[in-house]
Amino acid sequence: MLLLALILLLVDFVRGALLISFLPIYGEKVLGLSLDVIGIAITAHYLTDTALKLAIGYLLDRFSVRFVVHTGLLISLCGVVLLGSAIAPWLVITASALYGIGVSPIWIVCLMKVTDERRATKMGFLYTIWFVGLGAGPIVCNWLLDTSARFTYFLLVALSLAAWALSLLITNRTVQTVRTVPLRSQLAILGDKLRQLRPLLPGMILQTTGAAMLVPILPSFAEKQLGIGSSQYSFLLMAGGLCTVAGLMPMGRLSDRVGGKKWFLVAGFGLFALTLYALTAQPPVWACLALAAVLGCSYAAVLPAWNALLAAYIPPQQQGLGWGLMSTIEGIGVMVGPVLGGVLASLHGETPVVVVSAILFGLIGLFYFVFGQRMDGL
């Protein structure tokens, strides 16, 4: 598990650096790409990542982890290398899509390693590893971009190469020994689970849509609307990231002890919506730092409880296919969000994107407040 966590750390460091900082900043300022093209490139990444999760889950139930992860990380390495020679928008979009293909397996594998005992606590640990990588990537990338975009690019290539090399050390065996079940039978089982899961579908899609809308416009929003430069933007990300990381494990343990997860979701989504909307008032830098910290705490309240809740709907004998399907459903919002955010920002500016995102999170919190008692596990 530690080896997989290290690979996940490297993969998400590069992912965060590419999608949150390198593509939006380098793409707009150096390549001259518009925000809608940047949004499409980010969507291409999540489109391939999401589209393949179901197939990868199926493969992980049949082939060794090392084969699937190693092959995927090789493809992601090719995507990062291609980005360095991208001179046209379609090449940037292609490189981003290739990276999405490659990083799909590692997250599914890590989810399959989490056992039922104290699941929310373990999910908190896993999300801590994930968020450290995803948060540190753009922070380091922002600082380095002020010095040398080329060095930043080569660092991302080196880290992608390191993740690929480490995948050779993974034990060459399947994730678990299971009775082989025909795909049609597995889908029938998952279909039954999905019917039970229908009350959660609004949250699964809308929360990822709201978050993904912000990805292509955040650096531009911070600079143009908040008057924050690249270095200060890094401190904002650091404040939010550190509070998220610090809160994930305690929130996971608290969720395990309390049992019910409704109020974690209601409070987390509601506070996230209010805080996000407060940023549109263009507060001073010190207030932005405080708001970023609150965003991080509210996010930490949601993540462990949310994924522990989803785990109740995964058939024990179809872990790979189950988590692949869940990730695919959540990925619908991730695919749509960047395009919506990029197009809306190109037409009306960055502030309306933040407002719409805040509204979506507020609606999710309201939905679970009203209907939470009708859902299993809440």
SEMARTOR-841944 format. One line per 8 residues: for each residue x, y, z of N, C-alpha, C. Coordinates in pm, whole numbers, plus 50000, padded with zeros to 5 digits. Example, Ala and Ser with C-alpha at 12.3 -4.5 7.8 and 13.67 -1.06 7.14 Angstrom:
residues 2
51319 49431 50780 51230 49550 50780 51320 49670 50780 ~ 51285 49775 50708 51367 49894 50714 51290 50003 50787
//
This chain:
residues 378
50082 49879 50000 50000 50000 50000 50086 50126 50000 ~ 50199 50123 50070 50287 50240 50075 50344 50273 49938 ~ 50381 50168 49862 50433 50190 49728 50326 50254 49639 ~ 50204 50201 49647 50095 50259 49569 50066 50402 49611 ~ 50076 50430 49742 50053 50566 49790 50159 50662 49736 ~ 50284 50616 49729 50391 50699 49675 50369 50728 49527 ~ 50328 50626 49453 50299 50645 49310 50183 50742 49294 ~ 50079 50725 49376 49964 50816 49371 50006 50958 49402
50096 50975 49497 50146 51107 49533 50214 51174 49413 ~ 50301 51100 49344 50371 51155 49229 50275 51186 49114 ~ 50184 51093 49089 50089 51110 48979 50002 51233 49000 ~ 49951 51251 49123 49862 51364 49147 49938 51494 49165 ~ 50066 51488 49202 50148 51609 49200 50156 51663 49058 ~ 50185 51573 48964 50194 51615 48824 50057 51657 48772 ~ 49952 51581 48808 49817 51615 48762 49776 51755 48811 ~ 49797 51780 48941 49762 51911 48995 49841 52023 48930
49971 51999 48911 50055 52100 48848 50010 52129 48705 ~ 49978 52024 48630 49938 52041 48491 49802 52110 48478 ~ 49703 52061 48551 49566 52106 48528 49532 52236 48599 ~ 49588 52259 48716 49553 52377 48795 49645 52495 48767 ~ 49770 52469 48732 49865 52578 48712 49924 52582 48572 ~ 49988 52473 48529 50066 52477 48405 49978 52508 48284 ~ 49870 52431 48266 49783 52455 48150 49713 52591 48156 ~ 49649 52629 48267 49584 52760 48269 49680 52878 48255
49795 52874 48323 49888 52987 48321 49976 52984 48196 ~ 50045 52873 48174 50133 52860 48057 50052 52866 47928 ~ 49935 52800 47929 49853 52799 47809 49804 52936 47771 ~ 49762 53016 47869 49708 53148 47839 49817 53249 47809 ~ 49924 53251 47891 50024 53356 47879 50132 53326 47775 ~ 50168 53198 47759 50277 53162 47666 50222 53113 47533 ~ 50127 53020 47538 50073 52965 47414 49961 53050 47356 ~ 49909 53145 47435 49803 53232 47385 49670 53162 47369
49645 53058 47446 49518 52985 47436 49409 53060 47511 ~ 49287 53055 47457 49173 53116 47525 49126 53025 47637 ~ 49045 53081 47728 48999 53003 47842 48910 52886 47800 ~ 48836 52903 47690 48751 52791 47648 48834 52676 47593 ~ 48945 52705 47524 49034 52598 47476 49101 52528 47595 ~ 49143 52607 47694 49203 52547 47814 49101 52458 47884 ~ 48976 52505 47890 48870 52423 47950 48848 52294 47875 ~ 48854 52299 47742 48837 52179 47660 48953 52082 47685
49075 52134 47696 49191 52048 47721 49178 51977 47856 ~ 49134 52050 47958 49115 51990 48089 49003 51887 48085 ~ 48896 51919 48013 48787 51823 47997 48834 51698 47924 ~ 48922 51714 47823 48974 51599 47751 49048 51505 47845 ~ 49121 51563 47939 49190 51481 48039 49090 51400 48120 ~ 48990 51466 48174 48893 51398 48259 48800 51307 48178 ~ 48779 51341 48051 48696 51256 47967 48760 51119 47949 ~ 48889 51117 47913 48958 50989 47894 48977 50917 48027
49007 50993 48132 49022 50934 48264 48893 50866 48307 ~ 48781 50936 48291 48651 50883 48334 48604 50769 48244 ~ 48618 50788 48113 48568 50687 48019 48636 50553 48038 ~ 48763 50556 48081 48839 50432 48095 48825 50367 48232 ~ 48771 50439 48330 48767 50384 48466 48686 50255 48474 ~ 48575 50250 48402 48494 50128 48405 48569 50012 48343 ~ 48633 50035 48228 48709 49929 48162 48830 49888 48246 ~ 48896 49984 48309 49013 49952 48390 48972 49872 48513
48860 49907 48573 48811 49828 48686 48787 49684 48645 ~ 48732 49664 48527 48709 49529 48476 48842 49456 48455 ~ 48941 49526 48399 49072 49465 48375 49143 49430 48506 ~ 49127 49516 48607 49194 49492 48735 49140 49370 48807 ~ 49018 49330 48773 48964 49207 48831 49020 49083 48763 ~ 49096 49102 48654 49144 48988 48575 49294 48985 48551 ~ 49359 49101 48549 49502 49108 48522 49576 49165 48642 ~ 49706 49151 48640 49787 49197 48753 49785 49348 48763
49796 49396 48886 49801 49540 48911 49920 49602 48839 ~ 50036 49533 48845 50156 49590 48784 50139 49612 48635 ~ 50080 49517 48565 50062 49531 48421 49972 49650 48388 ~ 49859 49661 48457 49763 49767 48426 49819 49904 48464 ~ 49876 49916 48585 49928 50045 48630 50050 50086 48548 ~ 50140 49992 48524 50262 50024 48449 50229 50070 48307 ~ 50138 50001 48241 50099 50041 48105 50034 50179 48106 ~ 49947 50203 48204 49880 50332 48213 49978 50445 48235
50073 50428 48326 50169 50534 48356 50264 50560 48239 ~ 50289 50459 48157 50369 50481 48037 50294 50572 47939 ~ 50164 50552 47926 50083 50637 47839 50079 50780 47894 ~ 50066 50793 48026 50064 50927 48085 50197 50999 48064 ~ 50308 50925 48073 50439 50983 48047 50447 51037 47905 ~ 50392 50962 47809 50390 51008 47670 50311 51138 47657 ~ 50201 51149 47733 50122 51270 47729 50198 51391 47779 ~ 50272 51376 47889 50350 51487 47943 50461 51527 47847
50528 51428 47786 50634 51457 47690 50577 51532 47570 ~ 50461 51490 47520 50399 51556 47406 50365 51701 47435 ~ 50329 51730 47559 50292 51867 47595 50406 51965 47571 ~ 50530 51918 47583 50645 52005 47564 50663 52051 47421 ~ 50610 51974 47325 50623 52012 47184 50489 52056 47125 ~ 50392 52082 47211 50259 52122 47162 50262 52266 47113 ~ 50239 52284 46984 50242 52418 46924 50104 52458 46872 ~ 50007 52374 46888 49872 52402 46842 49773 52354 46948
49655 52416 46953 49556 52376 47054 49522 52228 47052 ~ 49512 52168 46933 49474 52027 46927 49581 51937 46987 ~ 49707 51979 46980 49814 51901 47041 49807 51909 47194 ~ 49776 52028 47244 49759 52045 47389 49645 51957 47438 ~ 49534 51957 47365 49418 51876 47403 49453 51727 47398 ~ 49527 51686 47294 49568 51545 47281 49659 51502 47396 ~ 49757 51588 47430 49849 51557 47539 49774 51543 47671 ~ 49680 51633 47694 49601 51627 47817 49516 51500 47821
49461 51461 47705 49381 51339 47699 49465 51216 47727 ~ 49585 51211 47672 49674 51098 47696 49708 51085 47844 ~ 49730 51197 47910 49761 51191 48051 49642 51135 48130 ~ 49522 51171 48087 49403 51118 48152 49391 50967 48139 ~ 49429 50916 48020 49427 50770 47999 49520 50700 48098 ~ 49636 50757 48115 49740 50688 48192 49720 50684 48341 ~ 49655 50787 48397 49647 50794 48543 49522 50726 48599 ~ 49435 50674 48513 49312 50611 48561 49335 50494 48656
49426 50400 48628 49434 50279 48710 49473 50301 48855 ~ 49564 50393 48884 49625 50399 49016 49523 50433 49124 ~ 49428 50522 49095 49328 50559 49194 49235 50442 49223 ~ 49193 50370 49120 49106 50254 49139 49176 50149 49225 ~ 49304 50125 49198 49380 50027 49275 49386 50066 49422 ~ 49413 50194 49450 49419 50239 49589 49284 50223 49659 ~ 49175 50252 49590 49042 50235 49649 49015 50089 49683 ~ 49060 49999 49597 49037 49857 49619 49117 49803 49737
49222 49874 49776 49305 49830 49888 49246 49870 50024 ~ 49146 49957 50024 49085 50003 50149 48984 49900 50196 ~ 49003 49847 50316 48913 49746 50371 48796 49812 50445 ~ 48697 49731 50481 48575 49784 50543 48598 49836 50685 ~ 48692 49777 50758 48715 49817 50896 48767 49961 50902 ~ 48697 50048 50974 48734 50189 50988 48758 50251 50851 ~ 48662 50230 50761 48679 50273 50622 48695 50424 50610 ~ 48612 50501 50680 48621 50646 50667 48758 50698 50710
48814 50639 50817 48948 50678 50861 49051 50647 50754 ~ 49043 50528 50697 49139 50490 50593 49120 50574 50466 ~ 48993 50605 50435 48970 50694 50321 49028 50831 50349 ~ 49023 50875 50475 49085 51001 50511 49234 51000 50486 ~ 49300 50887 50522 49444 50875 50496 49473 50876 50346 ~ 49393 50800 50271 49414 50794 50126 49395 50931 50063 ~ 49291 51002 50106 49267 51134 50051 49373 51235 50096 ~ 49433 51211 50213 49544 51296 50254 49660 51283 50157
49696 51159 50124 49803 51136 50026 49767 51200 49893 ~ 49645 51176 49849 49599 51231 49721 49604 51383 49720 ~ 49557 51445 49831 49547 51590 49832 49681 51658 49851 ~ 49772 51593 49922 49908 51648 49933 49970 51661 49794 ~ 49956 51555 49714 50010 51560 49579 49937 51662 49493 ~ 49804 51658 49494 49725 51747 49411 49742 51893 49452 ~ 49763 51917 49581 49780 52054 49628 49921 52106 49613 ~ 50021 52020 49638 50160 52065 49627 50198 52091 49482
50141 52014 49388 50175 52031 49247 50157 52173 49197 ~ 50037 52232 49207 50019 52368 49157 50096 52473 49237 ~ 50114 52450 49369 50189 52546 49448 50333 52555 49400 ~ 50399 52439 49387 50537 52436 49339 50544 52487 49195 ~ 50446 52447 49114 50444 52488 48973 50432 52639 48960 ~ 50348 52702 49041 50334 52848 49035 50465 52918 49064 ~ 50535 52873 49167 50663 52934 49200 50765 52915 49088 ~ 50770 52794 49034 50870 52766 48930 50838 52836 48799
50710 52854 48768 50674 52921 48643 50721 53066 48641 ~ 50732 53127 48759 50785 53264 48765 50932 53269 48729 ~ 51000 53154 48743 51144 53147 48713 51171 53091 48574 ~ 51118 52974 48547 51144 52908 48418 51034 52809 48386 ~ 50961 52837 48279 50856 52745 48235 50918 52614 48184 ~ 51034 52624 48122 51099 52504 48066 51143 52410 48177 ~ 51203 52466 48284 51245 52382 48396 51124 52317 48461 ~ 51016 52392 48473 50893 52336 48529 50845 52216 48449
50849 52231 48317 50806 52122 48230 50894 51998 48250 ~ 51025 52015 48253 51116 51900 48267 51100 51833 48405 ~ 51067 51911 48507 51041 51854 48639 50918 51762 48633 ~ 50815 51806 48563 50694 51725 48550 50722 51596 48472 ~ 50807 51606 48370 50846 51486 48296 50923 51390 48386 ~ 51017 51444 48466 51099 51360 48554 51013 51289 48658 ~ 50917 51358 48714 50830 51297 48815 50740 51191 48752 ~ 50693 51216 48631 50613 51115 48560 50696 50991 48531
50822 51013 48495 50913 50901 48470 50938 50823 48598 ~ 50953 50893 48710 50977 50826 48839 50856 50740 48879 ~ 50734 50792 48858 50614 50715 48890 50607 50589 48805 ~ 50638 50602 48677 50637 50487 48586 50740 50382 48630 ~ 50860 50428 48669 50965 50335 48712 50925 50264 48842 ~ 50863 50337 48935 50822 50276 49061 50714 50169 49040 ~ 50634 50184 48935 50529 50086 48911 50585 49948 48877 ~ 50712 49942 48838 50776 49812 48812 50795 49731 48940
50792 49800 49055 50813 49733 49183 50684 49675 49240 ~ 50570 49703 49177 50443 49649 49226 50441 49498 49209 ~ 50387 49428 49308 50378 49283 49301 50296 49240 49180 ~ 50348 49143 49106 50283 49100 48982 50175 48997 49011 ~ 50065 49046 49066 49951 48959 49096 49823 49040 49084 ~ 49712 48970 49079 49585 49039 49074 49557 49103 49209 ~ 49461 49199 49210 49432 49270 49334 49381 49176 49442 ~ 49300 49082 49404 49246 48988 49501 49201 48863 49427
49194 48754 49499 49148 48630 49438 48997 48625 49446 ~ 48933 48625 49330 48787 48624 49327 48741 48523 49226 ~ 48617 48481 49245 48556 48393 49149 48521 48473 49024 ~ 48565 48425 48908 48538 48498 48785 48388 48495 48754 ~ 48331 48614 48740 48189 48629 48711 48175 48691 48574 ~ 48087 48638 48488 48069 48697 48355 48032 48845 48366 ~ 48078 48924 48267 48055 49067 48269 47906 49097 48276 ~ 47823 49023 48205 47679 49049 48205 47622 49031 48346
47670 48931 48418 47623 48908 48555 47670 49020 48648 ~ 47796 49063 48628 47848 49172 48710 47767 49300 48689 ~ 47736 49329 48562 47659 49450 48533 47518 49441 48592 ~ 47461 49321 48594 47329 49305 48654 47333 49335 48803 ~ 47439 49286 48871 47455 49314 49014 47471 49463 49037 ~ 47557 49525 48955 47581 49667 48970 47456 49748 48935 ~ 47376 49696 48840 47251 49763 48807 47158 49772 48926 ~ 47151 49664 49004 47070 49664 49125 47122 49767 49225
47254 49773 49237 47314 49870 49328 47285 50013 49281 ~ 47292 50035 49150 47267 50169 49098 47124 50215 49125 ~ 47030 50123 49121 46893 50159 49152 46881 50207 49297 ~ 46959 50143 49386 46963 50189 49525 47036 50324 49537 ~ 47127 50346 49444 47214 50464 49450 47149 50590 49393 ~ 47034 50577 49331 46974 50690 49261 46962 50817 49344 ~ 46929 50809 49475 46922 50934 49553 47055 51008 49563 ~ 47167 50935 49546 47298 50999 49556 47345 51060 49424
47281 51025 49314 47328 51069 49183 47338 51221 49168 ~ 47240 51299 49219 47257 51445 49206 47386 51496 49268 ~ 47417 51446 49388 47540 51489 49453 47664 51442 49380 ~ 47662 51320 49328 47777 51264 49259 47814 51347 49136 ~ 47713 51395 49065 47738 51468 48941 47756 51617 48965 ~ 47667 51676 49045 47671 51821 49062 47795 51869 49138 ~ 47841 51791 49238 47958 51839 49313 48083 51839 49227 ~ 48097 51737 49140 48215 51737 49053 48202 51842 48943
48079 51870 48898 48059 51977 48800 48098 52112 48859 ~ 48049 52140 48980 48080 52266 49044 48228 52287 49068 ~ 48296 52182 49112 48440 52193 49136 48518 52206 49006 ~ 48479 52127 48905 48553 52126 48779 48536 52257 48702 ~ 48425 52327 48721 48406 52456 48656 48513 52556 48696 ~ 48566 52541 48817 48663 52637 48869 48804 52616 48817 ~ 48834 52494 48771 48972 52459 48738 49033 52550 48631 ~ 48967 52574 48515 49033 52656 48413 49036 52804 48443
48957 52851 48542 48946 52996 48562 49008 53046 48692 ~ 49046 52956 48782 49092 53000 48914 49214 53094 48908 ~ 49321 53060 48835 49435 53153 48831 49396 53289 48775 ~ 49315 53289 48670 49271 53415 48610 49180 53493 48704 ~ 49090 53423 48775 49002 53489 48871 49083 53552 48984 ~ 49183 53479 49033 49266 53531 49142 49343 53656 49098 ~ 49392 53656 48975 49471 53769 48927 49383 53890 48892 ~ 49277 53866 48816 49197 53977 48763 49094 54031 48861
49033 53942 48939 48925 53985 49028 48971 54009 49171 ~ 49069 53931 49216 49117 53946 49353 49247 54023 49363 ~ 49310 54050 49247 49436 54123 49247 49550 54046 49309 ~ 49551 53915 49289 49650 53826 49351 49744 53774 49244 ~ 49875 53787 49265 49975 53736 49172 50000 53589 49191 ~ 50093 53535 49111 50120 53392 49114 50169 53345 49250 ~ 50258 53419 49313 50312 53378 49443 50205 53381 49550 ~ 50123 53488 49551 50014 53496 49648 49909 53388 49623
49887 53358 49496 49793 53250 49461 49842 53117 49518 ~ 49973 53097 49516 50030 52976 49575 50001 52968 49724 ~ 50007 53082 49793 49976 53083 49936 49828 53052 49960 ~ 49741 53099 49871 49600 53065 49882 49579 52915 49871 ~ 49642 52855 49768 49631 52711 49751 49688 52637 49870 ~ 49798 52691 49925 49861 52626 50039 49770 52632 50162 ~ 49705 52746 50184 49616 52760 50298 49500 52661 50288 ~ 49438 52654 50170 49329 52559 50152 49375 52416 50160
49488 52387 50098 49540 52250 50096 49581 52200 50233 ~ 49650 52285 50309 49694 52244 50442 49576 52218 50534 ~ 49474 52302 50526 49356 52281 50611 49281 52155 50570 ~ 49279 52126 50440 49216 52002 50395 49292 51881 50447 ~ 49423 51881 50427 49506 51769 50471 49497 51751 50623 ~ 49503 51863 50696 49497 51854 50842 49361 51801 50889 ~ 49255 51828 50813 49122 51790 50856 49076 51653 50811 ~ 49138 51595 50710 49088 51470 50653 49087 51355 50753
49199 51331 50820 49205 51220 50916 49112 51242 51035 ~ 49113 51360 51101 49019 51380 51213 48873 51368 51169 ~ 48839 51422 51054 48702 51413 51006 48665 51268 50973 ~ 48760 51193 50920 48735 51052 50892 48708 50973 51020 ~ 48791 50998 51124 48770 50929 51252 48638 50970 51316 ~ 48605 51099 51308 48479 51147 51365 48360 51086 51293 ~ 48371 51073 51161 48263 51012 51084 48243 50866 51123 ~ 48353 50793 51148 48344 50654 51192 48275 50643 51328
48305 50736 51418 48250 50730 51553 48103 50771 51556 ~ 48070 50876 51482 47932 50926 51482 47839 50830 51411 ~ 47887 50770 51302 47805 50674 51228 47731 50739 51113 ~ 47638 50830 51138 47564 50896 51033 47651 50996 50958 ~ 47627 51011 50828 47711 51097 50747 47636 51218 50691 ~ 47503 51224 50718 47422 51331 50660 47476 51469 50695 ~ 47504 51492 50825 47540 51628 50866 47679 51667 50822 ~ 47767 51570 50798 47897 51602 50740 47879 51657 50599
47787 51596 50523 47762 51640 50387 47689 51774 50385 ~ 47587 51790 50467 47510 51915 50470 47599 52032 50512 ~ 47672 52015 50622 47757 52124 50671 47873 52152 50576 ~ 47934 52045 50525 48048 52064 50435 48010 52135 50307 ~ 47906 52086 50239 47864 52148 50113 47811 52290 50135 ~ 47732 52308 50242 47676 52440 50268 47783 52544 50298 ~ 47878 52509 50384 47986 52601 50417 48074 52629 50297 ~ 48097 52529 50215 48177 52547 50094 48109 52648 50002
47977 52636 49985 47903 52727 49897 47910 52871 49947 ~ 47887 52892 50077 47889 53027 50132 48026 53092 50121 ~ 48129 53013 50149 48265 53066 50145 48307 53098 50003 ~ 48271 53011 49910 48305 53035 49769 48238 53163 49719 ~ 48111 53180 49756 48039 53301 49714 48103 53426 49776 ~ 48154 53415 49896 48216 53530 49962 48337 53582 49885 ~ 48403 53493 49811 48519 53536 49733 48481 53632 49621 ~ 48357 53628 49575 48315 53716 49467 48301 53860 49513
48303 53885 49644 48298 54022 49697 48433 54090 49690 ~ 48533 54022 49633 48669 54075 49616 48728 54123 49750 ~ 48738 54031 49848 48794 54068 49978 48944 54092 49968 ~ 49004 54154 50069 49150 54173 50070 49223 54040 50080 ~ 49352 54044 50057 49432 53921 50051 49422 53842 50180 ~ 49432 53909 50295 49427 53836 50422 49294 53763 50439 ~ 49185 53826 50393 49054 53761 50403 49044 53644 50306 ~ 49107 53658 50188 49109 53548 50092 49180 53426 50151
49289 53451 50225 49360 53340 50290 49271 53270 50392 ~ 49197 53349 50469 49107 53291 50569 48996 53211 50501 ~ 48940 53266 50393 48834 53195 50321 48886 53067 50259 ~ 49009 53070 50208 49069 52948 50152 49083 52841 50259 ~ 49120 52883 50380 49131 52786 50490 48995 52725 50524 ~ 48890 52806 50524 48755 52755 50551 48711 52658 50441 ~ 48742 52691 50316 48712 52600 50205 48779 52465 50226 ~ 48905 52469 50270 48977 52343 50295 48913 52261 50405
48871 52326 50513 48807 52253 50624 48674 52191 50582 ~ 48595 52266 50505 48466 52214 50461 48484 52097 50365 ~ 48586 52105 50281 48615 51996 50188 48657 51871 50265 ~ 48736 51891 50371 48780 51778 50453 48663 51711 50524 ~ 48559 51787 50556 48442 51729 50621 48364 51639 50526 ~ 48365 51673 50398 48285 51600 50300 48351 51472 50253 ~ 48480 51476 50218 48543 51367 50142 48538 51230 50210 ~ 48586 51214 50334 48584 51078 50393 48444 51022 50407
48350 51104 50455 48213 51057 50474 48149 51021 50341 ~ 48173 51102 50240 48113 51078 50110 48160 50946 50050 ~ 48289 50920 50052 48340 50798 49990 48312 50675 50074 ~ 48307 50690 50206 48265 50577 50288 48120 50541 50258 ~ 48037 50642 50231 47898 50618 50194 47889 50545 50061 ~ 47966 50588 49962 47965 50522 49832 48009 50376 49843 ~ 48103 50350 49935 48157 50214 49946 48050 50113 49984 ~ 47943 50159 50049 47836 50067 50089 47762 50009 49968
47779 50072 49853 47709 50028 49733 47797 49947 49638 ~ 47920 49917 49680 48011 49840 49595 48000 49692 49628 ~ 47964 49605 49532 47958 49460 49558 48096 49408 49598 ~ 48107 49329 49705 48238 49283 49753 48318 49207 49648 ~ 48252 49133 49559 48324 49051 49463 48351 49122 49330 ~ 48309 49248 49320 48335 49325 49198 48390 49462 49236 ~ 48496 49460 49317 48551 49587 49365 48603 49673 49250 ~ 48680 49612 49160 48738 49690 49050 48632 49750 48961
48538 49667 48917 48431 49714 48830 48341 49813 48904 ~ 48318 49787 49032 48230 49874 49110 48287 50015 49126 ~ 48414 50024 49171 48473 50156 49186 48492 50223 49051 ~ 48517 50144 48948 48527 50203 48814 48396 50267 48772 ~ 48285 50200 48800 48154 50253 48764 48122 50378 48846 ~ 48150 50375 48976 48125 50492 49060 48207 50612 49011 ~ 48334 50588 48981 48420 50696 48935 48373 50749 48800 ~ 48318 50661 48717 48266 50704 48588 48147 50797 48607
48056 50763 48700 47940 50848 48725 47984 50985 48777 ~ 48074 50984 48875 48124 51111 48927 48198 51190 48819 ~ 48260 51117 48727 48338 51182 48622 48255 51257 48520 ~ 48123 51233 48517 48038 51307 48424 48048 51456 48452 ~ 48041 51492 48579 48054 51633 48615 48193 51687 48589 ~ 48294 51603 48610 48432 51646 48586 48455 51672 48437 ~ 48388 51595 48352 48402 51616 48207 48331 51743 48162 ~ 48212 51767 48216 48132 51880 48171 48181 52012 48232
48224 52008 48358 48258 52129 48431 48358 52222 48367 ~ 48477 52174 48327 48575 52266 48269 48527 52336 48143 ~ 48453 52266 48058 48400 52330 47938 48300 52438 47975 ~ 48208 52407 48069 48111 52507 48113 48181 52628 48173 ~ 48280 52600 48259 48353 52710 48323 48430 52794 48223 ~ 48499 52728 48129 48578 52801 48031 48492 52885 47936 ~ 48383 52827 47888 48294 52900 47796 48225 53016 47868 ~ 48174 52990 47989 48107 53096 48065 48202 53210 48096
48327 53176 48128 48426 53281 48157 48460 53360 48031 ~ 48468 53294 47917 48498 53364 47791 48386 53460 47754 ~ 48262 53423 47787 48146 53506 47749 48118 53617 47851 ~ 48130 53585 47980 48084 53678 48083 48188 53710 48190 ~ 48305 53650 48184 48406 53674 48285 48411 53563 48389 ~ 48510 53572 48477 48535 53464 48573 48438 53463 48691 ~ 48393 53581 48734 48309 53589 48854 48179 53508 48842 ~ 48106 53515 48729 47985 53433 48718 48010 53283 48733
48128 53238 48693 48161 53096 48708 48167 53059 48856 ~ 48230 53144 48937 48239 53119 49080 48100 53122 49144 ~ 48016 53214 49099 47880 53224 49153 47800 53098 49122 ~ 47805 53052 48997 47732 52932 48958 47782 52811 49036 ~ 47913 52800 49052 47970 52689 49128 47920 52691 49273 ~ 47917 52809 49334 47868 52821 49471 47721 52780 49481 ~ 47642 52819 49383 47500 52781 49382 47484 52630 49376 ~ 47564 52564 49293 47555 52419 49281 47587 52350 49413
47692 52396 49481 47726 52336 49610 47618 52363 49715 ~ 47559 52482 49709 47451 52512 49801 47330 52423 49778 ~ 47297 52397 49653 47185 52309 49620 47210 52166 49668 ~ 47336 52120 49657 47369 51985 49704 47349 51975 49855 ~ 47401 52075 49928 47382 52074 50073 47235 52075 50111 ~ 47154 52156 50041 47011 52162 50066 46943 52029 50035 ~ 46986 51964 49926 46928 51836 49887 46948 51731 49996 ~ 47069 51721 50051 47094 51621 50154 47030 51658 50287
47008 51787 50310 46936 51829 50430 46791 51781 50425 ~ 46729 51790 50306 46589 51755 50290 46569 51604 50277 ~ 46655 51541 50197 46631 51400 50162 46728 51302 50228 ~ 46818 51353 50311 46922 51267 50367 46871 51148 50445 ~ 46762 51165 50521 46713 51057 50606 46659 50939 50524 ~ 46629 50961 50396 46576 50854 50312 46684 50766 50250 ~ 46809 50800 50274 46921 50731 50208 46989 50636 50304 ~ 47025 50518 50254 47098 50420 50333 47235 50477 50371
47273 50458 50495 47405 50500 50540 47411 50644 50588 ~ 47300 50721 50571 47300 50859 50616 47223 50875 50749
//
